[in-house]
């Protein structure tokens, strides 16, 4: 559900009172449809002004539009709510909750992706001489994985865990090269700076973020939105890598079908590393 995806995406930036509204909406979507703005404010211990401000941060003009969007999306997709607390004392249930939420993240991520955008990104990657994967903090492993996968295909791809190295690599980009910048918030100053450098070089910027209105998404020539359900577990966690890794995996598989020598390049790579395996 796009509206719920938006709430999860903006959740870390919400004020505490707005988070109360967000928590209630996520957990009680059916009830929200029957409430007035005053009733929702009372149910969450907040104010009408807080509810309206929350709705606008979700991209709606007000509470009425928020209800319409939720109702429309619920008709398209009726799913059992994912409830319960994680506990090692109830391991089977905890693992089921984690599994369902991880599946939900991937499903919602792919439902948000526009096929035409992905097709255009594939074309840009295939014509680029170099692809740079950029990330900060928790998303660096996703960037490193992307570079490794693309190199297997025979595509020159670069990445680095050190910011200064990423910056240096960014300065080597040429016109029509591609930079794939991965950021949960889409607000990393370092990645925004790197995107500016890439733009100045005539490179194509592909942003992978949780929010299509984030600064990085706005700078990108293309944007691929990831969905997150992590606040169901720990509110302060910044990002789950699974949706970003899923997008990279999708790009890898699509490139495998489009690049004529991709299969032979992968086979050649496997032959090189085969002696290291038992």
SESEKE-714758 format. One record per residue: residue number from 0; x, y, z of N, C-alpha, C in turn. Coordinates in pm, whole numbers. Each point is the difference from the previous one (the first is absolute). Last residue first. Layout:
! residues N
   kolba   n_east   n_north     n_up   ca_east   ca_north    ca_up   c_east   c_north     c_up
     NUM        X         Y        Z         X          Y        Z        X         Y        Z
...
This chain:
! residues 278
   kolba   n_east   n_north     n_up   ca_east   ca_north    ca_up   c_east   c_north     c_up
     277     3665     -2584     -214        31       -139       40      -83       -97      -84
     276      170       502     -164      -109        -71       68       39      -144       29
     275      265       325     -247        -2         37      141     -106       -75       80
     274       63       -38     -484       108        -66       74        1        32      150
     273     -326       213     -300       -25       -141       30      113       -66       78
     272      -37       458     -195        -9        -17      146      -17      -146       40
     271       29       129     -464       116         59       67       -2       -27      151
     270     -365      -131     -272       116        -85      -25      124        52       72
     269     -396       254       12       -13       -120       82      118       -94      -19
     268      -28       386     -271        27         36      139       -4      -124       89
     267     -125       -49     -449       144         22       12       41        35      142
     266     -457       -42      -95        64       -131       -8      152        14       15
     265     -251       392      -32       -25        -64      129       69      -136        5
     264       14       227     -407        81         71      100      -16       -62      139
     263     -267      -157     -356       139        -46      -15       92        68       99
     262     -452       137      -10        10       -139       47      143       -52      -10
     261      -96       436     -171       -10         -7      146       20      -142       52
     260       -4       216     -460       112        -80       50       -5       -19      152
     259     -345       250     -236        25       -121      -79      109       -89       57
     258     -357       322      254       140         13      -42       45      -131      -65
     257     -442        37      183        17        100     -106      142         9      -53
     256     -156      -287      369       -78        -36     -118       27        92     -119
     255      208        80      419        43       -132      -44      -73       -42     -127
     254     -130       389      229       121         22      -80       54      -132      -55
     253     -359       -23      296       -44         60     -126      119        28      -92
     252       88      -162      432       -66       -103      -79      -48        54     -135
     251      196       306      310        98       -102      -40      -64      -103      -93
     250     -277       321      205        81         60     -106      100      -100      -56
     249     -248      -136      371       -87         10     -118       77        60     -117
     248      215       -18      417       -15       -135      -56      -84         2     -127
     247       35       397      243       128        -30      -66       -5      -138      -64
     246     -368       123      259         4         80     -123      129       -28      -77
     245      -43      -201      420       -95        -60      -94       -2        76     -133
     244      253       169      360        66       -118      -58      -91       -68     -102
     243     -182       354      242       103         51      -91       73      -116      -68
     242     -318      -110      336       -63         55     -121      101        53     -102
     241      175      -171      419       -63       -101      -84      -69        59     -124
     240      232       220      389        66         -8     -130      -73       -90      -99
     239     -174       328      419        23       -141      -31       58        -7     -140
     238       15       421      376       -27        -55     -132       21      -150       -4
     237       19       305      401        -3         93     -113      -42       -65     -131
     236     -138       -71      542        85        -61     -101      -14        79     -130
     235     -251        84      412       114         84      -35       93       -62     -105
     234     -408      -217      185       -33        128      -61      121        74      -52
     233      -90      -529       32        74         98       79      -14       135      -67
     232     -295      -358     -138        91        -67       91       68        99       94
     231     -295       134     -346       -80        -96       74       84       -71      105
     230      183       302     -317       -43         63      125      -96       -90       78
     229      180      -122     -440        90        -21      114      -50        62      130
     228     -145       -54     -488       -91        -33      111       77       -10      130
     227       40       220     -550        59        -48      125     -109       -28      103
     226      123        83     -578       -97          0      110       67       -54      125
     225      197       268     -468        -1       -119       84     -104        16      110
     224       86       226     -522       -42         14      139        2      -134       72
     223      260       259     -428       -62       -128       33      -30         0      150
     222      122       383     -420       -15        -33      142      -72      -133       15
     221      304       347     -375       -94       -109       23       -5       -30      149
     220      246       359     -136       -68        -11     -128     -106      -109        7
     219      159       270      450        24       -111      -91      -72        14     -134
     218      -33       297      391       118         25      -83       17      -106     -109
     217     -348       -36      324       -26        116      -84      118        32      -93
     216       38      -342      325       -94        -41     -104      -27       114      -98
     215      258        93      380        76        -82      -95      -90       -46     -115
     214     -198       244      359        92         83      -80       77       -80     -105
     213     -480      -187      143       125         29       71       92        83      -89
     212     -444      -200      -93        12        145       13      127        40       75
     211     -144      -457      -78        18         62     -132        8       152        4
     210      152      -400      362       -97        108      -18       24        72     -132
     209      273      -363      181      -131        -33       53     -108       100      -39
     208      442      -102     -317       -31         53      133     -139       -44       43
     207      394         5     -416       -80       -105       65      -23        46      144
     206      159       240     -505       -13          3      145      -89      -115       48
     205      327       160     -441      -110        -88       37       -5        -5      153
     204      237       327     -412       -18        -28      143     -124       -86       21
     203      383       117     -416      -140        -27       32      -10       -40      147
     202      391       335     -235       -38       -138       31     -149        -9       33
     201      297       393     -103       -89        -50     -104      -43      -144       21
     200      270       301      286        79        -77      -97      -86       -53     -115
     199     -187       239      368        92         93      -66       85       -70     -105
     198     -289      -257      271       -78         83      -93       91        95      -77
     197      192      -257      343       -37        -85     -114      -76        80     -105
     196      102       213      405       123        -22      -78      -32       -80     -125
     195     -346        58      307        30        127      -68      124       -13      -88
     194     -115      -362      276       -95         12     -111       26       128      -80
     193      244       -66      394        48        -90     -105      -92         5     -122
     192     -129       239      382       120         61      -58       52       -84     -116
     191     -350      -176      246       -49        115      -77      117        72      -67
     190       99      -346      295       -54        -53     -125      -57       111      -87
     189      164       118      427       109        -53      -82      -52       -49     -135
     188     -309       144      327        73        112      -60      111       -48      -91
     187     -463      -263      110       142          0       36       73       113      -71
     186     -480      -152      -20        39        132       48      146         6       44
     185     -306      -374     -130        20         81     -119       47       140       37
     184     -111      -407      277       -67        129       13        7        81     -127
     183      211      -426       -4      -134        -17       57      -77       132        0
     182      385      -127     -361       -15         68      129     -143       -17       50
     181      375       -89     -442       -93        -72       86       -5        68      136
     180      152        85     -555        15         47      138     -110       -61       87
     179      266       -62     -494      -116        -52       71       21        31      147
     178      199       191     -501        21        -15      143     -131       -47       62
     177      241         5     -528      -115        -10       91       48        -8      144
     176      171       215     -522        23       -101      103     -119         4       96
     175       35       317     -354       -79       -123      -22       42      -117       87
     174      360       375      -21      -135         17      -53      -62      -136      -33
     173      372       -37      364        -7         70     -128     -147        12      -43
     172      311       -78      492      -113        -32      -88        2        87     -124
     171      299        20      391        49        -64     -123     -113       -32      -98
     170      -65       186      442        66        102      -83       56       -58     -130
     169     -196      -279      337      -102         85      -62       60       102      -95
     168      280      -270      269       -56        -75     -113     -104        82      -75
     167      177       179      395       103         -2     -104      -50       -74     -124
     166     -279        -1      377        10        136      -54      101         6     -115
     165      -38      -398      244      -118         19      -85        4       138      -67
     164      326       -86      317        26        -76     -122     -117        11      -96
     163      -40       197      424        97         75      -81       33       -73     -130
     162     -285      -213      322       -63        112      -68       97        74      -92
     161       24      -528      117        51        125       55      -54       117      -81
     160      -77      -464     -110       -61         24      131       41       133       63
     159      -60      -127     -543       100          3      107      -70        27      133
     158      -60      -127     -585       -56         42      128      111        -2      103
     157     -124       -90     -581        88         39      110      -81        31      125
     156      -11      -265     -529       -73         59      111       93        23      117
     155      -46      -171     -548        96         63       90      -75        77      108
     154     -171      -444     -260       -24        144        5       99        61       99
     153      -71      -474      -95        90         64      -94      -23       149      -11
     152     -209      -330      303       -64          8     -131       92        56     -108
     151      135       -21      455       -18       -137      -47      -58        -3     -141
     150       29       411      226       129        -42      -54       -5      -143      -50
     149     -377       171      221        14         60     -132      133       -40      -65
     148      -86      -141      447       -89        -66      -96       18        55     -141
     147      240       206      353        48       -136      -23      -85       -70     -106
     146     -135       428      147       121          8      -81       53      -140      -33
     145     -370        28      291       -35         42     -135      122         4      -92
     144       63       -83      460       -61       -116      -65      -36        33     -145
     143      155       347      272       110        -91      -31      -53      -124      -73
     142     -316       308      159        78         58     -110      112       -93      -42
     141     -251      -117      375       -84        -13     -119       74        54     -122
     140      202        48      429         5       -138      -51      -85       -22     -125
     139      -12       434      212       124        -29      -71        7      -146      -47
     138     -348       229      277       -27        -46     -137      126       -29      -81
     137      -10       172      462       -64       -131       -3      -22       -53     -141
     136      314       415       11       -46        -72      119      -58      -137      -30
     135       15       291     -425        60         37      128      -54       -90      109
     134       76         4     -585       -84        -18      119       77        47      121
     133       20       -99     -589        34         87      113      -97       -20      114
     132      202      -215     -504       -97        -21      108       45        82      121
     131      100        30     -557        48         21      136     -115       -21       97
     130      156      -132     -537      -112         15       93       58        11      141
     129      183        71     -549        23        -28      141     -128        20       78
     128       -1        35     -467       132        -61        9       31       -41      144
     127     -505        31     -238        99         68       83      134       -73       -5
     126     -420      -146     -203        78         92      -85      107        76       78
     125     -301      -312      211        62        -74     -110       86        90      -89
     124     -261       186      355       110        -81       53       76       -69     -113
     123     -390       239     -107       108         92       38      122       -76       52
     122     -393      -244     -101        60         53     -123      119        91       32
     121     -259      -161      361        76       -110      -62       72        50     -125
     120     -298       295      208       122        -15       79       89      -110      -60
     119     -426        62     -187        89        111      -35      132       -10       75
     118     -335      -310      107        48        -24     -136       97       109      -45
     117     -220        52      415       103       -105        7       58       -28     -138
     116     -357       299       20       117         59       66      113      -103        6
     115     -417      -141     -160        68         86      -98      125        61       59
     114     -288      -261      280        76        -79      -97       79        84      -99
     113     -124       144      508       -58         12     -134       89       -72     -101
     112      -78       -75      556        92         25     -111      -75         7     -132
     111     -195      -111      435        20        144      -19       85        33     -123
     110      -87      -448      148      -127         58      -46       14       149      -26
     109      363      -247      184       -19        -29     -142     -131        57      -54
     108       94        53      462       106         65      -79      -24       -23     -149
     107     -276      -219      310       -37        140      -16      105        77      -81
     106       87      -455      103      -120         12      -83      -34       145      -28
     105      354       -92      301        37        -30     -139     -120        15      -93
     104      -74        58      463        92        102      -50       33       -22     -147
     103     -251      -329      224       -80        120      -28       87       113      -55
     102      209      -391      154       -71        -26     -126      -81       122      -41
     101      204        21      415       102          6     -105      -63       -27     -137
     100     -277       -42      375        35        140      -24      107        15     -106
      99     -133      -433      137      -112         68      -67       34       144      -31
      98      316      -255      250       -13        -49     -137     -109        76      -76
      97       53        88      460       113         53      -78      -14       -40     -145
      96     -312      -182      294       -22        144      -13      110        62      -86
      95       42      -454      112      -109         20      -96      -26       149      -24
      94      310      -125      331        55        -26     -133     -106        20     -108
      93     -136        35      448        89        111      -35       57       -18     -141
      92     -260      -347      189       -83        114      -37       86       118      -45
      91      224      -380      161       -72        -32     -123      -84       117      -48
      90      234        37      421        84          5     -118      -76       -25     -129
      89      -67       155      497      -102        -48      -93       62         1     -140
      88      261       133      357       -84        -93       76     -116       -53      -85
      87      304       336     -146        66       -130       -9      -79      -105       78
      86     -219       439     -237        51        -49      128       65      -136      -20
      85     -298       449     -251       109        -96      -13       52       -39      138
      84     -517       153     -121       130         50       43      105      -110      -14
      83     -502       115     -268        75        -78       96      134        62       31
      82     -325        12     -473        -1         44      139       88       -89       85
      81     -181       145     -521       114        -69       59       18        50      143
      80     -465       -34     -324       102         84       64      110       -85       62
      79     -279      -155     -435        -7        -12      144      108        84       65
      78     -211       132     -482        97        -89       63      -20        -1      151
      77     -202       177     -511       -46        -30      135       95      -101       61
      76      -24       356     -437        86        -97       68      -45       -17      144
      75     -232       276     -316        94        -66      -93       77      -112       67
      74     -292       276      249       -81        -77      -95       89       -80      -94
      73      197       301      299       -47       -119       71      -87       -87      -88
      72      150       418     -156       109        -97        0      -39      -128       73
      71     -303       364      -11        22        -48     -135      106      -109       -4
      70      -82       220      409      -114        -83      -39       20       -60     -138
      69      319       311      158         9       -126       74     -112       -95      -42
      68       -7       434     -180       112        -78      -53       13      -135       69
      67     -323       304      157       -36        -46     -134      110       -89      -57
      66       78       217      411       -96       -110       14      -37       -57     -137
      65      276       380        9        73       -114       55      -93      -121       11
      64     -187       411     -123        73        -62     -110       78      -122       47
      63     -221       253      328       -98        -62      -90       71       -71     -116
      62      251       260      311       -39       -132       52      -97       -71      -94
      61      313       358     -237       -61         -3      133      -43      -141       36
      60      258       110     -388       -44        137       30      -60         8      139
      59      394      -358     -132      -144         21      -18      -35       145       35
      58      435      -235       45       -27         38     -138     -147        22      -30
      57      233       -95      425       -23       -123      -77      -30        30     -146
      56       49       346      313       133        -62      -14       -9      -132      -78
      55     -399       223      109        72         75     -103      140       -56      -21
      54     -264      -181      345       -58        -34     -131       75        71     -113
      53      115       108      448        43       -135      -35      -50       -38     -139
      52     -153       399      182       141         14      -37       57      -135      -42
      51     -436         5      166         4         65     -131      144        13      -48
      50      -67      -164      436       -50        -96      -99       10        58     -140
      49      105       284      358       103       -103      -17      -41      -102     -105
      48     -311       331      125       110         60      -77      111      -102      -26
      47     -358      -117      281       -43          2     -140      112        55      -88
      46      166      -225      448       -91        108      -36      -39       -11     -147
      45      139      -400      376        67        113      -65     -103       108      -31
      44      -48      -471      174        46         94      103       76       117      -59
      43     -235      -375     -225       146         -1        6       56        94      106
      42     -471       -43      -90        47       -138       15      150        -9       17
      41     -208       419      -93       -32        -45      136       55      -140       25
      40       42       178     -433        83         78       92      -23       -45      144
      39     -273      -183     -330       136        -54      -11       93        73       95
      38     -437       159      -32         1       -130       67      139       -64       -6
      37      -77       403     -232        -3         23      145        7      -130       77
      36      -35       -11     -468       132         48       37        8        24      151
      35     -343      -366     -143        19        139      -41      140        42       43
      34     -144      -528     -109        20        110       95       -2       136      -68
      33      -18      -456     -196      -129         37       60        9       122       90
      32      382      -199     -221       -95         31     -106     -134        48       54
      31      343      -163      290        28        135      -48     -100        42     -107
      30        1      -445      168       -61         95       93       16       143      -49
      29      211      -347     -244      -145         -8      -12      -71       101       89
      28      474       -40       30       -43         62     -126     -152        -4      -17
      27      363       -73      379      -147          2        4      -60        63     -126
      26      482       -53       95       -57       -113       73     -152       -10      -10
      25      252       359     -207        57       -126      -48      -72      -119       63
      24     -113       433      151       -48        -22     -137       50      -134      -53
      23      155       143      423      -142        -34        5      -53       -33     -139
      22      444       153       43       -14       -132       61     -145       -46       -1
      21       93       442     -143        48       -100      -96      -19      -141       54
      20      -96       359      286      -101         -9     -106       40      -109     -100
      19      309        99      328      -117        -62       64     -111       -19     -102
      18      382       236     -129        24       -144        2     -114       -74       68
      17        3       470        0       -38        -52     -133       23      -150       -7
      16      138       226      386      -147          0       -7      -48       -57     -133
      15      467        56       59       -53       -106       85     -152        -8       -5
      14      241       187     -433         5         38      141      -68      -109       82
      13      231      -126     -478      -120         52       65       29        45      143
      12      304      -223     -322         2        147        0     -120        62       71
      11       64      -484      -66       112         52       80        3       152       11
      10     -345      -215     -276       -13        -19      145      117        57       81
       9     -103       -37     -496        19        130       66        5       -13      151
       8      -62      -391     -276       116         72      -54       27       129       76
       7     -384      -270       96       123        -64       47      123        81      -43
       6     -410       144     -167         6         23      145      127       -61       58
       5      -98       -78     -454        42        139       23       15        30      149
       4     -177      -418     -128       143          8      -34       54       140       27
       3     -457       -64       40        69        -57      116      150         1      -25
       2     -265       137     -356       -14         95      110       73       -49      124
       1      -17      -282     -385        87        114      -17       -8        97      117
       0      -65      -540        3       -84        120        0       87       125        0
